Amino acid sequence: MKIISKTIKFLPLFLLALVITSCNNDDDNTITDPTPLNIVEIASTNANLSSLVAALQAADGDLVNVLNGNGPFTVLAPTNEAFATFLSDNGFSSLDAVPTDVLSQVLLNHVISEDLTSSDLIGLGSGYTNTNATGAGGNAISIYFNTSNGVRFNDVSSVTDGGADIDASNGTIHIIEAVIGLPSIVDHATANPNFTSLAGALTSEGLVMALQADGPFTVLAPTNDAFSDFTNPNSNALSSVLLNHVVNGALTSNDLVGLGNGYSNTLASGPGDNVLSLYFNTDSGVIFNGVSSVATADIIATNGIIHAVDAVIDIPTVVTFATADPNFSTLVTALTTLTPATDFVATLSTANGTSPAPFTVFAPTNDAFDALAAIPAEDVLTQVLLHHVLGDANVTSSDLTDGISPTMLNGQAITINLPGTGTNIADVTDGAGNTDIGVVAVDVQAGNGVIHVVNKVMLPSLD
């Protein structure tokens, strides 16, 4: 019994030594965790993503190599059924029938260059991120996500049940129920519930087809709240108001900031079918015509760029531009504070076609007023201001001829000579006979007239 007892006491020590010896002998056979699979490898093992894998291999630019990279990527992976529907809806008999450049862009529209889990998206709620597809101006196409009911992209495709958050070594896969087509401006407008009023207005006014054209366009898209606040005080046609939010060309917010402050043209038209001007100011954010600010910038589509704005931009009057452009702040003061006996604002806001509109206004800059020895008293200043306005005529720069002498609202004529001297577009002789006045900018087109900018205040004869 004593021998057995001693043996039992030493048994644990013997077993410990045996384990240590075994571990030392097995150093070369250490068990390690398997290498995690990347996005392409995971997709290749999923039978329901075989069409996606085939599409990646067929696409121009070898997207398989891209998605084998380090990433991180978020891939929205359409199922086989989703691809079958995509091919059928677009008249393709097979993946081989899809042009490789088109297929490449469609697939890139499902790839986001950051790792976004469903929790990340739900935390954000809704909004935009960029895909790897290329849109207007060479910018990355935007994709809209909304998590109010599951996780949905561009309002055309949702993450399938159990298809979220497939973790890969270089990102995350979310399996989705439909292929996400390349979005146009109209597609983005209809996908975002904050633009339902805009989408409805575009439909009612028959402008959907126009904004599905090649473009590119820059669209200033009023939100639903902006439409709710818009009372259309001048009873302008809704179609014209909508077109006043569309600019030819693809202008990002960086493009606008780089330009600083200035004018562009919209697709709306004013007197004589001249395109309306749009004033943008980037001193603090981006503001249009002094009334509407960019709330969400740079929503990129295939045929243009959307900037969500917080107010509807009504058809501008000449007063709109005078008050929006800080270069005319002294002129505005002269038209209001310094001449209270005359309601210049009401007069210059007269609707086009109602006399004395349309107007042709020769607008002096702040520097022009600063060059005066003093701003005249109200009775003289009133006549000075009237001397800058031609009534019942929308005279653009193309209408000007050398020696033309229009009679201004104060009853005195000015004389315009072409071409101007130096940097002047035209030279002007005012009613007092001053000849050192230059037209330095032209054709700021409003809905009730046109503005040309002059570098000196024009004085009437006071005899």
NORHU-V644654 format. One record per helix or strand. SS is the DSSP state (A for helix, B for strand). FROM is the first residue (numbers start at 1). LEN is the number of residues. If there is no record, write none. Layout:
SS;FROM;LEN + SS;FROM;LEN
This chain:
A;2;24 + A;27;3 + A;39;7 + A;47;12 + A;63;5 + B;73;6 + A;80;10 + A;95;3 + A;100;9 + B;111;2 + A;118;7 + B;126;9 + A;136;3 + B;140;7 + B;152;2 + B;157;3 + B;166;3 + B;171;6 + A;185;7 + A;193;12 + A;210;3 + B;217;6 + A;224;6 + A;238;6 + B;246;3 + A;253;7 + B;262;8 + A;271;3 + B;275;7 + B;287;2 + B;292;10 + B;304;6 + A;318;7 + A;326;10 + A;337;3 + A;344;5 + B;359;6 + A;366;5 + A;378;9 + B;389;2 + A;397;3 + B;404;1 + B;407;1 + B;413;1 + B;415;3 + B;426;4 + B;437;10 + B;449;6
